[in-house]
Amino acid sequence: MFKTIADPADCEVRSVIRFLNAKKVNPAEIHPQLVEIYGENVMTDGMVRKWVRQFNDGRTNVHDEARSGRPSVVNDGLVAKVNEKFVETDGSQ
């Protein structure tokens, strides 16, 4: 029996895929191993195959690539303000 790892980072799962792919493990065998350790919601079989294809095509980076679009407005200051409001609200009840 294995210990389940909850909420893994995406790059961690991709690193495992890259490692097993380098060992010539078939994508159809990689997915069940991921599910066994990370749980049912880790990644679909199709996504595992997509990542294997990318690694076979020469990709080495397991992190998300920068995308165009609207930048996030969340920053440390905003998080601190929201947390502060929750503490104020919680303390007044």
PDB file of N, CA, C and O in Angstrom:
ATOM      1  N   MET A   1       0.837  -1.182   0.000  1.00  0.00           N
ATOM      2  CA  MET A   1       0.000   0.000   0.000  1.00  0.00           C
ATOM      3  C   MET A   1       0.882   1.245   0.000  1.00  0.00           C
ATOM      4  O   MET A   1       1.917   1.285   0.666  1.00  0.00           O
ATOM      5  N   PHE A   2       0.463   2.259  -0.753  1.00  0.00           N
ATOM      6  CA  PHE A   2       1.233   3.487  -0.870  1.00  0.00           C
ATOM      7  C   PHE A   2       0.535   4.623  -0.144  1.00  0.00           C
ATOM      8  O   PHE A   2      -0.681   4.601   0.050  1.00  0.00           O
ATOM      9  N   LYS A   3       1.304   5.593   0.244  1.00  0.00           N
ATOM     10  CA  LYS A   3       0.747   6.794   0.855  1.00  0.00           C
ATOM     11  C   LYS A   3       0.305   7.735  -0.268  1.00  0.00           C
ATOM     12  O   LYS A   3       1.061   7.965  -1.213  1.00  0.00           O
ATOM     13  N   THR A   4      -0.903   8.277  -0.174  1.00  0.00           N
ATOM     14  CA  THR A   4      -1.422   9.201  -1.172  1.00  0.00           C
ATOM     15  C   THR A   4      -0.877  10.596  -0.910  1.00  0.00           C
ATOM     16  O   THR A   4      -0.783  11.028   0.239  1.00  0.00           O
ATOM     17  N   ILE A   5      -0.522  11.290  -1.966  1.00  0.00           N
ATOM     18  CA  ILE A   5      -0.038  12.666  -1.878  1.00  0.00           C
ATOM     19  C   ILE A   5      -1.160  13.572  -2.360  1.00  0.00           C
ATOM     20  O   ILE A   5      -1.559  13.510  -3.523  1.00  0.00           O
ATOM     21  N   ALA A   6      -1.667  14.412  -1.469  1.00  0.00           N
ATOM     22  CA  ALA A   6      -2.786  15.296  -1.812  1.00  0.00           C
ATOM     23  C   ALA A   6      -2.275  16.620  -2.368  1.00  0.00           C
ATOM     24  O   ALA A   6      -1.235  17.123  -1.944  1.00  0.00           O
ATOM     25  N   ASP A   7      -3.011  17.171  -3.312  1.00  0.00           N
ATOM     26  CA  ASP A   7      -2.757  18.488  -3.889  1.00  0.00           C
ATOM     27  C   ASP A   7      -1.317  18.698  -4.362  1.00  0.00           C
ATOM     28  O   ASP A   7      -0.657  19.637  -3.916  1.00  0.00           O
ATOM     29  N   PRO A   8      -0.829  17.854  -5.241  1.00  0.00           N
ATOM     30  CA  PRO A   8       0.533  18.066  -5.742  1.00  0.00           C
ATOM     31  C   PRO A   8       0.588  19.263  -6.683  1.00  0.00           C
ATOM     32  O   PRO A   8      -0.408  19.601  -7.323  1.00  0.00           O
ATOM     33  N   ALA A   9       1.727  19.891  -6.767  1.00  0.00           N
ATOM     34  CA  ALA A   9       1.921  20.970  -7.736  1.00  0.00           C
ATOM     35  C   ALA A   9       1.926  20.351  -9.133  1.00  0.00           C
ATOM     36  O   ALA A   9       2.374  19.220  -9.324  1.00  0.00           O
ATOM     37  N   ASP A  10       1.424  21.106 -10.097  1.00  0.00           N
ATOM     38  CA  ASP A  10       1.384  20.612 -11.473  1.00  0.00           C
ATOM     39  C   ASP A  10       2.780  20.207 -11.951  1.00  0.00           C
ATOM     40  O   ASP A  10       2.944  19.192 -12.627  1.00  0.00           O
ATOM     41  N   CYS A  11       3.781  21.014 -11.591  1.00  0.00           N
ATOM     42  CA  CYS A  11       5.140  20.719 -12.046  1.00  0.00           C
ATOM     43  C   CYS A  11       5.667  19.424 -11.430  1.00  0.00           C
ATOM     44  O   CYS A  11       6.505  18.750 -12.030  1.00  0.00           O
ATOM     45  N   GLU A  12       5.184  19.071 -10.235  1.00  0.00           N
ATOM     46  CA  GLU A  12       5.599  17.810  -9.613  1.00  0.00           C
ATOM     47  C   GLU A  12       5.089  16.625 -10.430  1.00  0.00           C
ATOM     48  O   GLU A  12       5.835  15.687 -10.712  1.00  0.00           O
ATOM     49  N   VAL A  13       3.817  16.676 -10.804  1.00  0.00           N
ATOM     50  CA  VAL A  13       3.220  15.595 -11.584  1.00  0.00           C
ATOM     51  C   VAL A  13       3.903  15.502 -12.948  1.00  0.00           C
ATOM     52  O   VAL A  13       4.194  14.407 -13.430  1.00  0.00           O
ATOM     53  N   ARG A  14       4.155  16.643 -13.558  1.00  0.00           N
ATOM     54  CA  ARG A  14       4.832  16.646 -14.860  1.00  0.00           C
ATOM     55  C   ARG A  14       6.251  16.097 -14.749  1.00  0.00           C
ATOM     56  O   ARG A  14       6.738  15.432 -15.663  1.00  0.00           O
ATOM     57  N   SER A  15       6.908  16.375 -13.634  1.00  0.00           N
ATOM     58  CA  SER A  15       8.261  15.842 -13.416  1.00  0.00           C
ATOM     59  C   SER A  15       8.234  14.324 -13.328  1.00  0.00           C
ATOM     60  O   SER A  15       9.116  13.650 -13.860  1.00  0.00           O
ATOM     61  N   VAL A  16       7.226  13.790 -12.658  1.00  0.00           N
ATOM     62  CA  VAL A  16       7.086  12.339 -12.558  1.00  0.00           C
ATOM     63  C   VAL A  16       6.844  11.755 -13.948  1.00  0.00           C
ATOM     64  O   VAL A  16       7.423  10.728 -14.303  1.00  0.00           O
ATOM     65  N   ILE A  17       5.988  12.410 -14.733  1.00  0.00           N
ATOM     66  CA  ILE A  17       5.730  11.942 -16.102  1.00  0.00           C
ATOM     67  C   ILE A  17       7.023  11.963 -16.905  1.00  0.00           C
ATOM     68  O   ILE A  17       7.329  11.007 -17.618  1.00  0.00           O
ATOM     69  N   ARG A  18       7.777  13.044 -16.792  1.00  0.00           N
ATOM     70  CA  ARG A  18       9.045  13.154 -17.537  1.00  0.00           C
ATOM     71  C   ARG A  18      10.013  12.043 -17.121  1.00  0.00           C
ATOM     72  O   ARG A  18      10.663  11.430 -17.967  1.00  0.00           O
ATOM     73  N   PHE A  19      10.100  11.793 -15.828  1.00  0.00           N
ATOM     74  CA  PHE A  19      10.983  10.755 -15.303  1.00  0.00           C
ATOM     75  C   PHE A  19      10.587   9.375 -15.829  1.00  0.00           C
ATOM     76  O   PHE A  19      11.424   8.636 -16.348  1.00  0.00           O
ATOM     77  N   LEU A  20       9.297   9.034 -15.689  1.00  0.00           N
ATOM     78  CA  LEU A  20       8.849   7.717 -16.140  1.00  0.00           C
ATOM     79  C   LEU A  20       8.965   7.581 -17.654  1.00  0.00           C
ATOM     80  O   LEU A  20       9.283   6.501 -18.152  1.00  0.00           O
ATOM     81  N   ASN A  21       8.715   8.652 -18.388  1.00  0.00           N
ATOM     82  CA  ASN A  21       8.874   8.624 -19.841  1.00  0.00           C
ATOM     83  C   ASN A  21      10.340   8.372 -20.217  1.00  0.00           C
ATOM     84  O   ASN A  21      10.623   7.632 -21.159  1.00  0.00           O
ATOM     85  N   ALA A  22      11.258   8.984 -19.483  1.00  0.00           N
ATOM     86  CA  ALA A  22      12.685   8.771 -19.744  1.00  0.00           C
ATOM     87  C   ALA A  22      13.082   7.316 -19.489  1.00  0.00           C
ATOM     88  O   ALA A  22      14.025   6.805 -20.092  1.00  0.00           O
ATOM     89  N   LYS A  23      12.354   6.662 -18.591  1.00  0.00           N
ATOM     90  CA  LYS A  23      12.602   5.246 -18.316  1.00  0.00           C
ATOM     91  C   LYS A  23      11.852   4.343 -19.289  1.00  0.00           C
ATOM     92  O   LYS A  23      11.818   3.123 -19.123  1.00  0.00           O
ATOM     93  N   LYS A  24      11.243   4.968 -20.319  1.00  0.00           N
ATOM     94  CA  LYS A  24      10.517   4.244 -21.379  1.00  0.00           C
ATOM     95  C   LYS A  24       9.251   3.560 -20.873  1.00  0.00           C
ATOM     96  O   LYS A  24       8.835   2.535 -21.413  1.00  0.00           O
ATOM     97  N   VAL A  25       8.639   4.132 -19.830  1.00  0.00           N
ATOM     98  CA  VAL A  25       7.362   3.614 -19.356  1.00  0.00           C
ATOM     99  C   VAL A  25       6.278   4.139 -20.294  1.00  0.00           C
ATOM    100  O   VAL A  25       6.249   5.328 -20.613  1.00  0.00           O
ATOM    101  N   ASN A  26       5.404   3.263 -20.728  1.00  0.00           N
ATOM    102  CA  ASN A  26       4.324   3.599 -21.650  1.00  0.00           C
ATOM    103  C   ASN A  26       3.345   4.562 -20.981  1.00  0.00           C
ATOM    104  O   ASN A  26       3.040   4.397 -19.800  1.00  0.00           O
ATOM    105  N   PRO A  27       2.838   5.576 -21.717  1.00  0.00           N
ATOM    106  CA  PRO A  27       1.865   6.509 -21.128  1.00  0.00           C
ATOM    107  C   PRO A  27       0.645   5.812 -20.520  1.00  0.00           C
ATOM    108  O   PRO A  27       0.096   6.272 -19.519  1.00  0.00           O
ATOM    109  N   ALA A  28       0.231   4.711 -21.123  1.00  0.00           N
ATOM    110  CA  ALA A  28      -0.906   3.956 -20.584  1.00  0.00           C
ATOM    111  C   ALA A  28      -0.582   3.354 -19.216  1.00  0.00           C
ATOM    112  O   ALA A  28      -1.492   3.057 -18.441  1.00  0.00           O
ATOM    113  N   GLU A  29       0.700   3.173 -18.914  1.00  0.00           N
ATOM    114  CA  GLU A  29       1.121   2.670 -17.610  1.00  0.00           C
ATOM    115  C   GLU A  29       1.430   3.810 -16.640  1.00  0.00           C
ATOM    116  O   GLU A  29       1.361   3.628 -15.424  1.00  0.00           O
ATOM    117  N   ILE A  30       1.768   4.982 -17.172  1.00  0.00           N
ATOM    118  CA  ILE A  30       2.082   6.133 -16.321  1.00  0.00           C
ATOM    119  C   ILE A  30       0.829   6.616 -15.605  1.00  0.00           C
ATOM    120  O   ILE A  30       0.861   6.887 -14.404  1.00  0.00           O
ATOM    121  N   HIS A  31      -0.275   6.726 -16.340  1.00  0.00           N
ATOM    122  CA  HIS A  31      -1.500   7.274 -15.743  1.00  0.00           C
ATOM    123  C   HIS A  31      -1.964   6.501 -14.507  1.00  0.00           C
ATOM    124  O   HIS A  31      -2.239   7.129 -13.485  1.00  0.00           O
ATOM    125  N   PRO A  32      -2.064   5.183 -14.551  1.00  0.00           N
ATOM    126  CA  PRO A  32      -2.498   4.458 -13.336  1.00  0.00           C
ATOM    127  C   PRO A  32      -1.546   4.653 -12.156  1.00  0.00           C
ATOM    128  O   PRO A  32      -1.979   4.670 -11.004  1.00  0.00           O
ATOM    129  N   GLN A  33      -0.267   4.796 -12.436  1.00  0.00           N
ATOM    130  CA  GLN A  33       0.689   5.034 -11.351  1.00  0.00           C
ATOM    131  C   GLN A  33       0.452   6.396 -10.711  1.00  0.00           C
ATOM    132  O   GLN A  33       0.529   6.540  -9.491  1.00  0.00           O
ATOM    133  N   LEU A  34       0.161   7.400 -11.547  1.00  0.00           N
ATOM    134  CA  LEU A  34      -0.139   8.731 -11.015  1.00  0.00           C
ATOM    135  C   LEU A  34      -1.396   8.696 -10.153  1.00  0.00           C
ATOM    136  O   LEU A  34      -1.429   9.271  -9.065  1.00  0.00           O
ATOM    137  N   VAL A  35      -2.430   8.018 -10.646  1.00  0.00           N
ATOM    138  CA  VAL A  35      -3.692   7.912  -9.908  1.00  0.00           C
ATOM    139  C   VAL A  35      -3.474   7.196  -8.582  1.00  0.00           C
ATOM    140  O   VAL A  35      -4.068   7.567  -7.570  1.00  0.00           O
ATOM    141  N   GLU A  36      -2.631   6.180  -8.582  1.00  0.00           N
ATOM    142  CA  GLU A  36      -2.356   5.412  -7.371  1.00  0.00           C
ATOM    143  C   GLU A  36      -1.757   6.289  -6.274  1.00  0.00           C
ATOM    144  O   GLU A  36      -2.086   6.126  -5.099  1.00  0.00           O
ATOM    145  N   ILE A  37      -0.896   7.199  -6.648  1.00  0.00           N
ATOM    146  CA  ILE A  37      -0.205   8.033  -5.662  1.00  0.00           C
ATOM    147  C   ILE A  37      -0.918   9.361  -5.404  1.00  0.00           C
ATOM    148  O   ILE A  37      -1.012   9.803  -4.259  1.00  0.00           O
ATOM    149  N   TYR A  38      -1.425  10.003  -6.474  1.00  0.00           N
ATOM    150  CA  TYR A  38      -1.992  11.343  -6.342  1.00  0.00           C
ATOM    151  C   TYR A  38      -3.524  11.372  -6.292  1.00  0.00           C
ATOM    152  O   TYR A  38      -4.102  12.420  -6.004  1.00  0.00           O
ATOM    153  N   GLY A  39      -4.178  10.270  -6.560  1.00  0.00           N
ATOM    154  CA  GLY A  39      -5.633  10.227  -6.509  1.00  0.00           C
ATOM    155  C   GLY A  39      -6.273  10.359  -7.880  1.00  0.00           C
ATOM    156  O   GLY A  39      -5.604  10.674  -8.864  1.00  0.00           O
ATOM    157  N   GLU A  40      -7.569  10.118  -7.933  1.00  0.00           N
ATOM    158  CA  GLU A  40      -8.330  10.072  -9.188  1.00  0.00           C
ATOM    159  C   GLU A  40      -8.295  11.372  -9.981  1.00  0.00           C
ATOM    160  O   GLU A  40      -8.340  11.342 -11.211  1.00  0.00           O
ATOM    161  N   ASN A  41      -8.216  12.502  -9.306  1.00  0.00           N
ATOM    162  CA  ASN A  41      -8.313  13.791  -9.980  1.00  0.00           C
ATOM    163  C   ASN A  41      -6.972  14.383 -10.397  1.00  0.00           C
ATOM    164  O   ASN A  41      -6.891  15.572 -10.706  1.00  0.00           O
ATOM    165  N   VAL A  42      -5.928  13.574 -10.409  1.00  0.00           N
ATOM    166  CA  VAL A  42      -4.591  14.104 -10.683  1.00  0.00           C
ATOM    167  C   VAL A  42      -4.467  14.674 -12.088  1.00  0.00           C
ATOM    168  O   VAL A  42      -4.063  15.825 -12.250  1.00  0.00           O
ATOM    169  N   MET A  43      -4.800  13.904 -13.089  1.00  0.00           N
ATOM    170  CA  MET A  43      -4.657  14.311 -14.487  1.00  0.00           C
ATOM    171  C   MET A  43      -5.309  13.231 -15.335  1.00  0.00           C
ATOM    172  O   MET A  43      -5.286  12.053 -14.979  1.00  0.00           O
ATOM    173  N   THR A  44      -5.887  13.636 -16.452  1.00  0.00           N
ATOM    174  CA  THR A  44      -6.518  12.639 -17.322  1.00  0.00           C
ATOM    175  C   THR A  44      -5.465  11.861 -18.091  1.00  0.00           C
ATOM    176  O   THR A  44      -4.323  12.298 -18.232  1.00  0.00           O
ATOM    177  N   ASP A  45      -5.866  10.709 -18.580  1.00  0.00           N
ATOM    178  CA  ASP A  45      -4.987   9.895 -19.406  1.00  0.00           C
ATOM    179  C   ASP A  45      -4.559  10.674 -20.654  1.00  0.00           C
ATOM    180  O   ASP A  45      -3.407  10.588 -21.081  1.00  0.00           O
ATOM    181  N   GLY A  46      -5.482  11.423 -21.226  1.00  0.00           N
ATOM    182  CA  GLY A  46      -5.167  12.216 -22.416  1.00  0.00           C
ATOM    183  C   GLY A  46      -4.119  13.279 -22.155  1.00  0.00           C
ATOM    184  O   GLY A  46      -3.266  13.538 -23.004  1.00  0.00           O
ATOM    185  N   MET A  47      -4.179  13.894 -20.986  1.00  0.00           N
ATOM    186  CA  MET A  47      -3.174  14.917 -20.640  1.00  0.00           C
ATOM    187  C   MET A  47      -1.803  14.269 -20.415  1.00  0.00           C
ATOM    188  O   MET A  47      -0.775  14.839 -20.780  1.00  0.00           O
ATOM    189  N   VAL A  48      -1.797  13.093 -19.821  1.00  0.00           N
ATOM    190  CA  VAL A  48      -0.530  12.381 -19.651  1.00  0.00           C
ATOM    191  C   VAL A  48       0.098  12.136 -21.025  1.00  0.00           C
ATOM    192  O   VAL A  48       1.290  12.368 -21.221  1.00  0.00           O
ATOM    193  N   ARG A  49      -0.714  11.668 -21.965  1.00  0.00           N
ATOM    194  CA  ARG A  49      -0.216  11.414 -23.323  1.00  0.00           C
ATOM    195  C   ARG A  49       0.284  12.692 -23.979  1.00  0.00           C
ATOM    196  O   ARG A  49       1.295  12.677 -24.681  1.00  0.00           O
ATOM    197  N   LYS A  50      -0.420  13.798 -23.752  1.00  0.00           N
ATOM    198  CA  LYS A  50      -0.001  15.094 -24.305  1.00  0.00           C
ATOM    199  C   LYS A  50       1.382  15.489 -23.768  1.00  0.00           C
ATOM    200  O   LYS A  50       2.252  15.917 -24.526  1.00  0.00           O
ATOM    201  N   TRP A  51       1.571  15.339 -22.454  1.00  0.00           N
ATOM    202  CA  TRP A  51       2.858  15.693 -21.858  1.00  0.00           C
ATOM    203  C   TRP A  51       3.970  14.764 -22.342  1.00  0.00           C
ATOM    204  O   TRP A  51       5.091  15.213 -22.582  1.00  0.00           O
ATOM    205  N   VAL A  52       3.669  13.488 -22.484  1.00  0.00           N
ATOM    206  CA  VAL A  52       4.669  12.540 -23.008  1.00  0.00           C
ATOM    207  C   VAL A  52       5.084  12.968 -24.421  1.00  0.00           C
ATOM    208  O   VAL A  52       6.272  12.970 -24.743  1.00  0.00           O
ATOM    209  N   ARG A  53       4.110  13.328 -25.260  1.00  0.00           N
ATOM    210  CA  ARG A  53       4.427  13.792 -26.625  1.00  0.00           C
ATOM    211  C   ARG A  53       5.327  15.019 -26.583  1.00  0.00           C
ATOM    212  O   ARG A  53       6.302  15.109 -27.330  1.00  0.00           O
ATOM    213  N   GLN A  54       4.995  15.967 -25.701  1.00  0.00           N
ATOM    214  CA  GLN A  54       5.803  17.186 -25.606  1.00  0.00           C
ATOM    215  C   GLN A  54       7.226  16.870 -25.158  1.00  0.00           C
ATOM    216  O   GLN A  54       8.183  17.422 -25.701  1.00  0.00           O
ATOM    217  N   PHE A  55       7.372  15.992 -24.177  1.00  0.00           N
ATOM    218  CA  PHE A  55       8.718  15.621 -23.725  1.00  0.00           C
ATOM    219  C   PHE A  55       9.472  14.881 -24.830  1.00  0.00           C
ATOM    220  O   PHE A  55      10.673  15.084 -25.007  1.00  0.00           O
ATOM    221  N   ASN A  56       8.772  14.029 -25.567  1.00  0.00           N
ATOM    222  CA  ASN A  56       9.418  13.321 -26.680  1.00  0.00           C
ATOM    223  C   ASN A  56       9.819  14.270 -27.804  1.00  0.00           C
ATOM    224  O   ASN A  56      10.756  13.994 -28.553  1.00  0.00           O
ATOM    225  N   ASP A  57       9.106  15.387 -27.919  1.00  0.00           N
ATOM    226  CA  ASP A  57       9.429  16.396 -28.936  1.00  0.00           C
ATOM    227  C   ASP A  57      10.523  17.345 -28.487  1.00  0.00           C
ATOM    228  O   ASP A  57      10.877  18.269 -29.219  1.00  0.00           O
ATOM    229  N   GLY A  58      11.062  17.136 -27.298  1.00  0.00           N
ATOM    230  CA  GLY A  58      12.195  17.923 -26.840  1.00  0.00           C
ATOM    231  C   GLY A  58      11.929  18.884 -25.697  1.00  0.00           C
ATOM    232  O   GLY A  58      12.854  19.546 -25.227  1.00  0.00           O
ATOM    233  N   ARG A  59      10.702  18.975 -25.243  1.00  0.00           N
ATOM    234  CA  ARG A  59      10.419  19.877 -24.125  1.00  0.00           C
ATOM    235  C   ARG A  59      11.109  19.343 -22.875  1.00  0.00           C
ATOM    236  O   ARG A  59      11.098  18.141 -22.608  1.00  0.00           O
ATOM    237  N   THR A  60      11.708  20.253 -22.117  1.00  0.00           N
ATOM    238  CA  THR A  60      12.357  19.862 -20.870  1.00  0.00           C
ATOM    239  C   THR A  60      11.752  20.586 -19.671  1.00  0.00           C
ATOM    240  O   THR A  60      11.909  20.137 -18.535  1.00  0.00           O
ATOM    241  N   ASN A  61      11.070  21.691 -19.909  1.00  0.00           N
ATOM    242  CA  ASN A  61      10.502  22.493 -18.837  1.00  0.00           C
ATOM    243  C   ASN A  61       9.182  21.887 -18.369  1.00  0.00           C
ATOM    244  O   ASN A  61       8.295  21.617 -19.179  1.00  0.00           O
ATOM    245  N   VAL A  62       9.055  21.676 -17.063  1.00  0.00           N
ATOM    246  CA  VAL A  62       7.834  21.107 -16.510  1.00  0.00           C
ATOM    247  C   VAL A  62       6.888  22.179 -15.965  1.00  0.00           C
ATOM    248  O   VAL A  62       5.802  21.868 -15.476  1.00  0.00           O
ATOM    249  N   HIS A  63       7.304  23.430 -16.053  1.00  0.00           N
ATOM    250  CA  HIS A  63       6.502  24.539 -15.543  1.00  0.00           C
ATOM    251  C   HIS A  63       5.612  25.103 -16.646  1.00  0.00           C
ATOM    252  O   HIS A  63       5.890  24.934 -17.833  1.00  0.00           O
ATOM    253  N   ASP A  64       4.532  25.780 -16.232  1.00  0.00           N
ATOM    254  CA  ASP A  64       3.637  26.412 -17.190  1.00  0.00           C
ATOM    255  C   ASP A  64       4.384  27.492 -17.962  1.00  0.00           C
ATOM    256  O   ASP A  64       5.223  28.206 -17.414  1.00  0.00           O
ATOM    257  N   GLU A  65       4.061  27.592 -19.236  1.00  0.00           N
ATOM    258  CA  GLU A  65       4.644  28.647 -20.055  1.00  0.00           C
ATOM    259  C   GLU A  65       3.842  29.921 -19.862  1.00  0.00           C
ATOM    260  O   GLU A  65       2.645  29.871 -19.581  1.00  0.00           O
ATOM    261  N   ALA A  66       4.501  31.060 -20.012  1.00  0.00           N
ATOM    262  CA  ALA A  66       3.812  32.338 -19.900  1.00  0.00           C
ATOM    263  C   ALA A  66       2.774  32.441 -21.010  1.00  0.00           C
ATOM    264  O   ALA A  66       3.018  32.055 -22.153  1.00  0.00           O
ATOM    265  N   ARG A  67       1.611  32.971 -20.643  1.00  0.00           N
ATOM    266  CA  ARG A  67       0.543  33.114 -21.626  1.00  0.00           C
ATOM    267  C   ARG A  67       0.159  34.579 -21.730  1.00  0.00           C
ATOM    268  O   ARG A  67       0.300  35.350 -20.781  1.00  0.00           O
ATOM    269  N   SER A  68      -0.328  34.940 -22.904  1.00  0.00           N
ATOM    270  CA  SER A  68      -0.820  36.301 -23.061  1.00  0.00           C
ATOM    271  C   SER A  68      -2.212  36.390 -22.470  1.00  0.00           C
ATOM    272  O   SER A  68      -2.892  35.380 -22.292  1.00  0.00           O
ATOM    273  N   GLY A  69      -2.613  37.568 -22.179  1.00  0.00           N
ATOM    274  CA  GLY A  69      -3.934  37.765 -21.602  1.00  0.00           C
ATOM    275  C   GLY A  69      -3.869  38.760 -20.474  1.00  0.00           C
ATOM    276  O   GLY A  69      -2.832  39.368 -20.209  1.00  0.00           O
ATOM    277  N   ARG A  70      -4.967  38.909 -19.832  1.00  0.00           N
ATOM    278  CA  ARG A  70      -5.060  39.871 -18.750  1.00  0.00           C
ATOM    279  C   ARG A  70      -4.231  39.391 -17.559  1.00  0.00           C
ATOM    280  O   ARG A  70      -4.387  38.254 -17.115  1.00  0.00           O
ATOM    281  N   PRO A  71      -3.360  40.242 -17.046  1.00  0.00           N
ATOM    282  CA  PRO A  71      -2.547  39.835 -15.897  1.00  0.00           C
ATOM    283  C   PRO A  71      -3.391  39.768 -14.631  1.00  0.00           C
ATOM    284  O   PRO A  71      -4.420  40.435 -14.521  1.00  0.00           O
ATOM    285  N   SER A  72      -2.954  38.973 -13.697  1.00  0.00           N
ATOM    286  CA  SER A  72      -3.653  38.821 -12.435  1.00  0.00           C
ATOM    287  C   SER A  72      -3.574  40.113 -11.628  1.00  0.00           C
ATOM    288  O   SER A  72      -2.544  40.787 -11.626  1.00  0.00           O
ATOM    289  N   VAL A  73      -4.656  40.454 -10.948  1.00  0.00           N
ATOM    290  CA  VAL A  73      -4.661  41.647 -10.103  1.00  0.00           C
ATOM    291  C   VAL A  73      -4.407  41.275  -8.644  1.00  0.00           C
ATOM    292  O   VAL A  73      -4.359  42.150  -7.779  1.00  0.00           O
ATOM    293  N   VAL A  74      -4.249  40.006  -8.372  1.00  0.00           N
ATOM    294  CA  VAL A  74      -4.001  39.557  -7.007  1.00  0.00           C
ATOM    295  C   VAL A  74      -2.522  39.730  -6.683  1.00  0.00           C
ATOM    296  O   VAL A  74      -1.651  39.301  -7.441  1.00  0.00           O
ATOM    297  N   ASN A  75      -2.255  40.363  -5.550  1.00  0.00           N
ATOM    298  CA  ASN A  75      -0.878  40.514  -5.078  1.00  0.00           C
ATOM    299  C   ASN A  75      -0.873  40.370  -3.561  1.00  0.00           C
ATOM    300  O   ASN A  75      -1.931  40.228  -2.949  1.00  0.00           O
ATOM    301  N   ASP A  76       0.290  40.406  -2.958  1.00  0.00           N
ATOM    302  CA  ASP A  76       0.393  40.193  -1.512  1.00  0.00           C
ATOM    303  C   ASP A  76      -0.369  41.248  -0.724  1.00  0.00           C
ATOM    304  O   ASP A  76      -0.974  40.945   0.305  1.00  0.00           O
ATOM    305  N   GLY A  77      -0.339  42.488  -1.207  1.00  0.00           N
ATOM    306  CA  GLY A  77      -1.053  43.571  -0.523  1.00  0.00           C
ATOM    307  C   GLY A  77      -2.550  43.338  -0.504  1.00  0.00           C
ATOM    308  O   GLY A  77      -3.198  43.536   0.524  1.00  0.00           O
ATOM    309  N   LEU A  78      -3.101  42.924  -1.623  1.00  0.00           N
ATOM    310  CA  LEU A  78      -4.530  42.659  -1.705  1.00  0.00           C
ATOM    311  C   LEU A  78      -4.923  41.490  -0.796  1.00  0.00           C
ATOM    312  O   LEU A  78      -5.945  41.549  -0.113  1.00  0.00           O
ATOM    313  N   VAL A  79      -4.123  40.447  -0.791  1.00  0.00           N
ATOM    314  CA  VAL A  79      -4.395  39.299   0.078  1.00  0.00           C
ATOM    315  C   VAL A  79      -4.377  39.727   1.541  1.00  0.00           C
ATOM    316  O   VAL A  79      -5.224  39.293   2.321  1.00  0.00           O
ATOM    317  N   ALA A  80      -3.423  40.572   1.920  1.00  0.00           N
ATOM    318  CA  ALA A  80      -3.332  41.046   3.302  1.00  0.00           C
ATOM    319  C   ALA A  80      -4.576  41.856   3.673  1.00  0.00           C
ATOM    320  O   ALA A  80      -5.100  41.707   4.776  1.00  0.00           O
ATOM    321  N   LYS A  81      -5.054  42.713   2.764  1.00  0.00           N
ATOM    322  CA  LYS A  81      -6.253  43.511   3.028  1.00  0.00           C
ATOM    323  C   LYS A  81      -7.481  42.622   3.205  1.00  0.00           C
ATOM    324  O   LYS A  81      -8.289  42.854   4.104  1.00  0.00           O
ATOM    325  N   VAL A  82      -7.626  41.610   2.357  1.00  0.00           N
ATOM    326  CA  VAL A  82      -8.759  40.701   2.468  1.00  0.00           C
ATOM    327  C   VAL A  82      -8.691  39.949   3.784  1.00  0.00           C
ATOM    328  O   VAL A  82      -9.698  39.829   4.481  1.00  0.00           O
ATOM    329  N   ASN A  83      -7.525  39.445   4.129  1.00  0.00           N
ATOM    330  CA  ASN A  83      -7.365  38.730   5.400  1.00  0.00           C
ATOM    331  C   ASN A  83      -7.689  39.637   6.582  1.00  0.00           C
ATOM    332  O   ASN A  83      -8.302  39.201   7.556  1.00  0.00           O
ATOM    333  N   GLU A  84      -7.279  40.892   6.494  1.00  0.00           N
ATOM    334  CA  GLU A  84      -7.540  41.869   7.549  1.00  0.00           C
ATOM    335  C   GLU A  84      -9.046  42.057   7.731  1.00  0.00           C
ATOM    336  O   GLU A  84      -9.531  42.127   8.861  1.00  0.00           O
ATOM    337  N   LYS A  85      -9.787  42.138   6.623  1.00  0.00           N
ATOM    338  CA  LYS A  85     -11.242  42.301   6.687  1.00  0.00           C
ATOM    339  C   LYS A  85     -11.902  41.085   7.329  1.00  0.00           C
ATOM    340  O   LYS A  85     -12.856  41.228   8.093  1.00  0.00           O
ATOM    341  N   PHE A  86     -11.408  39.913   7.028  1.00  0.00           N
ATOM    342  CA  PHE A  86     -11.973  38.711   7.632  1.00  0.00           C
ATOM    343  C   PHE A  86     -11.740  38.680   9.126  1.00  0.00           C
ATOM    344  O   PHE A  86     -12.613  38.253   9.882  1.00  0.00           O
ATOM    345  N   VAL A  87     -10.571  39.129   9.564  1.00  0.00           N
ATOM    346  CA  VAL A  87     -10.270  39.165  10.994  1.00  0.00           C
ATOM    347  C   VAL A  87     -11.176  40.173  11.682  1.00  0.00           C
ATOM    348  O   VAL A  87     -11.681  39.905  12.773  1.00  0.00           O
ATOM    349  N   GLU A  88     -11.393  41.346  11.052  1.00  0.00           N
ATOM    350  CA  GLU A  88     -12.287  42.360  11.615  1.00  0.00           C
ATOM    351  C   GLU A  88     -13.701  41.820  11.724  1.00  0.00           C
ATOM    352  O   GLU A  88     -14.358  41.995  12.750  1.00  0.00           O
ATOM    353  N   THR A  89     -14.174  41.165  10.670  1.00  0.00           N
ATOM    354  CA  THR A  89     -15.535  40.625  10.651  1.00  0.00           C
ATOM    355  C   THR A  89     -15.698  39.524  11.684  1.00  0.00           C
ATOM    356  O   THR A  89     -16.704  39.468  12.392  1.00  0.00           O
ATOM    357  N   ASP A  90     -14.708  38.653  11.768  1.00  0.00           N
ATOM    358  CA  ASP A  90     -14.772  37.516  12.676  1.00  0.00           C
ATOM    359  C   ASP A  90     -14.736  37.986  14.131  1.00  0.00           C
ATOM    360  O   ASP A  90     -15.422  37.415  14.979  1.00  0.00           O
ATOM    361  N   GLY A  91     -13.947  39.018  14.428  1.00  0.00           N
ATOM    362  CA  GLY A  91     -13.786  39.506  15.784  1.00  0.00           C
ATOM    363  C   GLY A  91     -14.994  40.273  16.301  1.00  0.00           C
ATOM    364  O   GLY A  91     -15.160  40.390  17.515  1.00  0.00           O
ATOM    365  N   SER A  92     -15.836  40.796  15.430  1.00  0.00           N
ATOM    366  CA  SER A  92     -16.964  41.605  15.852  1.00  0.00           C
ATOM    367  C   SER A  92     -18.220  40.787  16.131  1.00  0.00           C
ATOM    368  O   SER A  92     -19.211  41.347  16.600  1.00  0.00           O
ATOM    369  N   GLN A  93     -18.216  39.505  15.866  1.00  0.00           N
ATOM    370  CA  GLN A  93     -19.419  38.690  16.067  1.00  0.00           C
ATOM    371  C   GLN A  93     -19.519  38.142  17.459  1.00  0.00           C
ATOM    372  O   GLN A  93     -20.476  37.437  17.779  1.00  0.00           O
TER     373      GLN A  93
END
